[in-house]
């Protein structure tokens, strides 16, 4: 018969203070990270809103109306090619057309 020996592992007793400290630190760290990230997130959120407002004033149309115009233009571009091309290419071309049209004030 083969002699099988198992190695006994001994665990050191863990004190309550050792287990409690990482939890307290882990709980404080995300709160500190959230406080530090909050002003940056708020500042980042304000910038796109200002740009959207500025573009609204220029063209006088909403983001939804602009999206629908691009969608329709992309459809007609795809239809012209018998729907055999890349949909992303049609969308990009339509965006450029609509952007040029709105910039020229033809909307």
N, CA, C and O of each residue as an XYZ file, in Angstrom:
428
protein
N       0.817     -1.170      0.000
C       0.000      0.000      0.000
C       0.873      1.249      0.000
O       1.956      1.297      0.582
N       0.333      2.268     -0.693
C       1.071      3.517     -0.765
C       0.812      4.327      0.484
O      -0.300      4.375      1.009
N       1.846      4.944      0.931
C       1.748      5.754      2.136
C       1.335      7.172      1.747
O       2.120      7.899      1.139
N       0.152      7.557      2.079
C      -0.304      8.909      1.762
C      -0.286      9.742      3.020
O      -0.935      9.434      4.020
N       0.471     10.792      2.932
C       0.523     11.682      4.088
C      -0.057     13.019      3.682
O       0.206     13.523      2.591
N      -0.813     13.560      4.535
C      -1.382     14.875      4.275
C      -0.688     15.880      5.156
O      -0.431     15.638      6.336
N      -0.403     16.969      4.579
C       0.275     18.017      5.316
C      -0.771     18.840      6.061
O      -1.696     19.390      5.463
N      -0.611     18.907      7.308
C      -1.551     19.662      8.133
C      -1.182     21.138      8.077
O      -0.031     21.525      8.281
N      -2.163     21.921      7.802
C      -1.915     23.359      7.788
C      -2.489     23.959      9.048
O      -3.585     23.617      9.491
N      -1.735     24.840      9.594
C      -2.216     25.494     10.803
C      -2.536     26.930     10.469
O      -1.767     27.615      9.795
N      -3.642     27.364     10.934
C      -4.067     28.739     10.719
C      -3.784     29.547     11.971
O      -4.031     29.117     13.098
N      -3.258     30.731     11.725
C      -3.015     31.623     12.852
C      -4.326     32.310     13.204
O      -5.088     32.695     12.316
N      -4.583     32.460     14.460
C      -5.813     33.153     14.835
C      -5.746     34.617     14.386
O      -4.730     35.293     14.552
N      -6.825     35.068     13.829
C      -6.903     36.433     13.340
C      -7.649     37.271     14.358
O      -8.743     36.922     14.802
N      -7.038     38.372     14.713
C      -7.678     39.226     15.712
C      -8.812     40.012     15.066
O      -8.825     40.215     13.852
N      -9.739     40.440     15.865
C     -10.863     41.220     15.369
C     -10.400     42.570     14.830
O     -10.983     43.080     13.873
N      -9.394     43.141     15.409
C      -8.882     44.441     14.971
C      -8.280     44.328     13.572
O      -8.402     45.249     12.764
N      -7.632     43.202     13.290
C      -7.008     43.021     11.981
C      -8.056     42.904     10.887
O      -7.845     43.383      9.773
N      -9.174     42.277     11.192
C     -10.224     42.141     10.177
C     -11.073     43.393     10.073
O     -11.600     43.691      9.001
N     -11.217     44.126     11.156
C     -12.059     45.317     11.141
C     -11.374     46.487     10.448
O     -12.050     47.296      9.813
N     -10.070     46.599     10.549
C      -9.352     47.735      9.974
C      -9.493     47.811      8.452
O      -9.776     48.889      7.929
N      -9.307     46.713      7.728
C      -9.451     46.827      6.278
C     -10.867     47.210      5.860
O     -11.049     47.942      4.887
N     -11.853     46.730      6.574
C     -13.234     47.075      6.219
C     -13.477     48.568      6.414
O     -14.084     49.221      5.565
N     -13.008     49.095      7.520
C     -13.208     50.514      7.786
C     -12.483     51.346      6.744
O     -13.020     52.343      6.262
N     -11.275     50.949      6.393
C     -10.514     51.664      5.377
C     -11.196     51.534      4.027
O     -11.288     52.505      3.276
N     -11.672     50.336      3.717
C     -12.341     50.115      2.440
C     -13.626     50.935      2.348
O     -13.989     51.406      1.270
N     -14.307     51.104      3.470
C     -15.542     51.882      3.451
C     -15.241     53.369      3.285
O     -15.986     54.080      2.611
N     -14.160     53.841      3.889
C     -13.812     55.251      3.803
C     -13.250     55.609      2.438
O     -13.498     56.703      1.932
N     -12.498     54.698      1.841
C     -11.851     54.981      0.558
C     -12.864     55.300     -0.547
O     -12.678     56.296     -1.246
N     -13.925     54.509     -0.742
C     -14.879     54.870     -1.794
C     -15.572     56.201     -1.526
O     -15.874     56.942     -2.461
N     -15.824     56.505     -0.267
C     -16.480     57.774      0.045
C     -15.570     58.933     -0.329
O     -16.027     59.940     -0.871
N     -14.289     58.791     -0.039
C     -13.329     59.840     -0.391
C     -13.205     59.941     -1.904
O     -13.114     61.037     -2.457
N     -13.202     58.795     -2.566
C     -13.104     58.794     -4.032
C     -14.339     59.442     -4.645
O     -14.237     60.164     -5.637
N     -15.492     59.188     -4.062
C     -16.730     59.779     -4.574
C     -16.702     61.300     -4.410
O     -17.128     62.035     -5.301
N     -16.191     61.770     -3.252
C     -16.117     63.207     -3.025
C     -15.178     63.865     -4.030
O     -15.460     64.950     -4.538
N     -14.064     63.201     -4.312
C     -13.091     63.759     -5.249
C     -13.625     63.717     -6.675
O     -13.364     64.626     -7.464
N     -14.372     62.669     -7.010
C     -14.881     62.509     -8.369
C     -16.123     63.360     -8.619
O     -16.405     63.704     -9.767
N     -16.856     63.698     -7.594
C     -18.106     64.440     -7.760
C     -17.921     65.788     -8.442
O     -18.675     66.086     -9.369
N     -16.964     66.621     -8.042
C     -16.815     67.911     -8.739
C     -16.416     67.729    -10.203
O     -16.874     68.473    -11.070
N     -15.571     66.752    -10.473
C     -15.158     66.505    -11.851
C     -16.352     66.057    -12.688
O     -16.535     66.518    -13.815
N     -17.158     65.164    -12.137
C     -18.321     64.666    -12.868
C     -19.320     65.795    -13.108
O     -19.910     65.886    -14.184
N     -19.506     66.642    -12.121
C     -20.443     67.750    -12.272
C     -19.943     68.729    -13.329
O     -20.725     69.235    -14.133
N     -18.650     68.989    -13.325
C     -18.081     69.912    -14.313
C     -18.176     69.302    -15.706
O     -18.464     70.003    -16.677
N     -17.933     68.001    -15.804
C     -18.012     67.334    -17.102
C     -19.453     67.317    -17.612
O     -19.689     67.430    -18.815
N     -20.403     67.176    -16.709
C     -21.809     67.133    -17.111
C     -22.284     68.503    -17.598
O     -23.161     68.576    -18.459
N     -21.725     69.578    -17.068
C     -22.157     70.916    -17.451
C     -21.692     71.290    -18.849
O     -22.412     71.981    -19.570
N     -20.510     70.850    -19.247
C     -19.958     71.235    -20.535
C     -20.821     70.780    -21.714
O     -21.142     71.605    -22.569
N     -21.216     69.490    -21.799
C     -22.048     69.088    -22.933
C     -23.398     69.800    -22.956
O     -23.926     70.087    -24.030
N     -23.955     70.085    -21.797
C     -25.238     70.771    -21.755
C     -25.114     72.163    -22.352
O     -26.011     72.621    -23.059
N     -24.016     72.827    -22.072
C     -23.804     74.165    -22.611
C     -23.653     74.106    -24.121
O     -24.172     74.969    -24.829
N     -22.952     73.104    -24.620
C     -22.781     72.955    -26.060
C     -24.117     72.659    -26.734
O     -24.424     73.207    -27.793
N     -24.904     71.792    -26.112
C     -26.199     71.448    -26.687
C     -27.103     72.672    -26.742
O     -27.832     72.873    -27.713
N     -27.052     73.475    -25.710
C     -27.859     74.689    -25.682
C     -27.414     75.653    -26.776
O     -28.244     76.271    -27.443
N     -26.126     75.775    -26.954
C     -25.604     76.678    -27.976
C     -26.014     76.205    -29.364
O     -26.377     77.022    -30.211
N     -25.963     74.899    -29.608
C     -26.345     74.394    -30.929
C     -27.848     74.540    -31.153
O     -28.293     74.735    -32.284
N     -28.628     74.446    -30.078
C     -30.079     74.650    -30.203
C     -30.384     76.079    -30.635
O     -31.235     76.318    -31.492
N     -29.677     77.016    -30.030
C     -29.923     78.420    -30.348
C     -29.571     78.722    -31.791
O     -30.248     79.517    -32.443
N     -28.523     78.098    -32.292
C     -28.107     78.348    -33.661
C     -29.132     77.818    -34.657
O     -29.538     78.530    -35.575
N     -29.546     76.574    -34.477
C     -30.396     75.946    -35.475
C     -31.889     76.050    -35.152
O     -32.722     76.025    -36.059
N     -32.223     76.165    -33.895
C     -33.620     76.260    -33.517
C     -34.347     74.926    -33.527
O     -35.575     74.901    -33.457
N     -33.617     73.807    -33.613
C     -34.261     72.495    -33.580
C     -33.750     71.723    -32.373
O     -32.669     72.003    -31.857
N     -34.527     70.765    -31.936
C     -34.143     69.954    -30.790
C     -33.225     68.823    -31.243
O     -33.078     68.552    -32.435
N     -32.623     68.182    -30.271
C     -31.746     67.044    -30.559
C     -32.545     65.910    -31.208
O     -32.049     65.212    -32.092
N     -33.783     65.741    -30.756
C     -34.631     64.683    -31.322
C     -34.954     64.979    -32.792
O     -34.932     64.076    -33.628
N     -35.247     66.224    -33.097
C     -35.533     66.590    -34.489
C     -34.302     66.383    -35.370
O     -34.407     65.887    -36.492
N     -33.150     66.762    -34.856
C     -31.897     66.578    -35.603
C     -31.660     65.088    -35.858
O     -31.302     64.692    -36.968
N     -31.860     64.271    -34.832
C     -31.688     62.821    -34.963
C     -32.617     62.264    -36.038
O     -32.197     61.463    -36.873
N     -33.870     62.689    -36.016
C     -34.836     62.199    -37.004
C     -34.451     62.634    -38.422
O     -34.633     61.882    -39.380
N     -33.922     63.843    -38.546
C     -33.483     64.310    -39.862
C     -32.321     63.453    -40.382
O     -32.285     63.088    -41.557
N     -31.389     63.143    -39.504
C     -30.253     62.306    -39.884
C     -30.723     60.906    -40.250
O     -30.254     60.317    -41.224
N     -31.641     60.388    -39.469
C     -32.178     59.044    -39.719
C     -32.827     58.971    -41.095
O     -32.597     58.021    -41.843
N     -33.624     59.957    -41.425
C     -34.305     59.963    -42.716
C     -33.307     60.132    -43.874
O     -33.430     59.471    -44.905
N     -32.337     61.008    -43.697
C     -31.329     61.211    -44.740
C     -30.511     59.940    -44.955
O     -30.200     59.587    -46.093
N     -30.161     59.252    -43.865
C     -29.403     58.000    -43.980
C     -30.219     56.946    -44.715
O     -29.674     56.178    -45.508
N     -31.519     56.904    -44.458
C     -32.388     55.955    -45.156
C     -32.361     56.217    -46.659
O     -32.213     55.288    -47.452
N     -32.505     57.475    -47.045
C     -32.537     57.784    -48.480
C     -31.181     57.530    -49.150
O     -31.129     57.137    -50.316
N     -30.093     57.751    -48.421
C     -28.777     57.426    -48.974
C     -28.632     55.914    -49.179
O     -28.106     55.470    -50.200
N     -29.090     55.145    -48.226
C     -29.028     53.685    -48.334
C     -29.938     53.194    -49.449
O     -29.567     52.293    -50.202
N     -31.120     53.775    -49.559
C     -32.060     53.383    -50.604
C     -31.456     53.636    -51.989
O     -31.621     52.829    -52.904
N     -30.766     54.751    -52.130
C     -30.147     55.083    -53.412
C     -29.123     54.013    -53.828
O     -28.929     53.775    -55.020
N     -28.465     53.365    -52.843
C     -27.492     52.302    -53.120
C     -28.110     50.910    -52.997
O     -27.386     49.924    -52.861
N     -29.423     50.822    -53.042
C     -30.158     49.544    -52.928
C     -29.831     48.807    -51.624
O     -29.845     47.577    -51.588
N     -29.542     49.545    -50.572
C     -29.267     49.005    -49.240
C     -28.121     47.994    -49.245
O     -28.129     47.055    -48.449
N     -27.144     48.168    -50.120
C     -26.021     47.236    -50.216
C     -24.762     47.736    -49.527
O     -23.772     47.006    -49.479
N     -24.759     48.938    -48.998
C     -23.563     49.506    -48.386
C     -23.532     49.335    -46.879
O     -24.342     48.623    -46.286
N     -22.575     50.010    -46.290
C     -22.387     49.982    -44.841
C     -23.323     50.991    -44.170
O     -23.262     52.180    -44.483
N     -24.173     50.547    -43.269
C     -25.109     51.465    -42.602
C     -24.402     52.596    -41.845
O     -24.912     53.715    -41.789
N     -23.244     52.313    -41.268
C     -22.510     53.344    -40.538
C     -22.027     54.441    -41.495
O     -21.997     55.618    -41.134
N     -21.662     54.058    -42.681
C     -21.216     55.038    -43.683
C     -22.385     55.943    -44.080
O     -22.230     57.159    -44.194
N     -23.556     55.334    -44.290
C     -24.742     56.128    -44.637
C     -25.067     57.113    -43.521
O     -25.402     58.269    -43.781
N     -24.967     56.651    -42.279
C     -25.280     57.505    -41.136
C     -24.291     58.666    -41.068
O     -24.688     59.812    -40.857
N     -23.007     58.370    -41.246
C     -21.985     59.423    -41.181
C     -22.196     60.455    -42.294
O     -22.072     61.657    -42.060
N     -22.511     59.988    -43.492
C     -22.769     60.903    -44.606
C     -24.000     61.765    -44.324
O     -24.008     62.964    -44.601
N     -25.024     61.144    -43.775
C     -26.254     61.873    -43.451
C     -25.979     62.926    -42.381
O     -26.492     64.042    -42.466
N     -25.176     62.582    -41.373
C     -24.833     63.551    -40.330
C     -24.129     64.769    -40.922
O     -24.419     65.908    -40.557
N     -23.199     64.508    -41.844
C     -22.493     65.620    -42.482
C     -23.449     66.487    -43.298
O     -23.356     67.714    -43.270
N     -24.359     65.855    -44.019
C     -25.322     66.608    -44.826
C     -26.213     67.481    -43.955
O     -26.424     68.657    -44.253
N     -26.730     66.909    -42.888
C     -27.635     67.636    -41.996
C     -26.871     68.756    -41.290
O     -27.388     69.865    -41.153
N     -25.660     68.479    -40.848
C     -24.851     69.506    -40.188
C     -24.600     70.680    -41.131
O     -24.716     71.838    -40.729
N     -24.259     70.383    -42.375
C     -24.038     71.445    -43.362
C     -25.325     72.237    -43.635
O     -25.312     73.462    -43.753
N     -26.417     71.504    -43.730
C     -27.703     72.140    -43.986
C     -28.092     73.074    -42.833
O     -28.535     74.199    -43.065
N     -27.923     72.606    -41.595
C     -28.278     73.430    -40.437
C     -27.333     74.619    -40.299
O     -27.756     75.706    -39.906
N     -26.078     74.422    -40.615
C     -25.122     75.529    -40.534
C     -25.433     76.608    -41.559
O     -25.214     77.794    -41.311
N     -25.947     76.188    -42.715
C     -26.285     77.149    -43.767
C     -27.648     77.806    -43.507
O     -28.022     78.755    -44.195
N     -28.378     77.304    -42.527
C     -29.676     77.885    -42.188
C     -30.781     77.470    -43.117
O     -31.762     78.196    -43.278
N     -30.643     76.308    -43.736
C     -31.662     75.842    -44.677
C     -32.677     74.921    -44.043
O     -33.450     74.288    -44.763
N     -32.709     74.817    -42.734
C     -33.625     73.891    -42.086
C     -35.000     74.480    -41.928
O     -35.895     73.823    -41.397
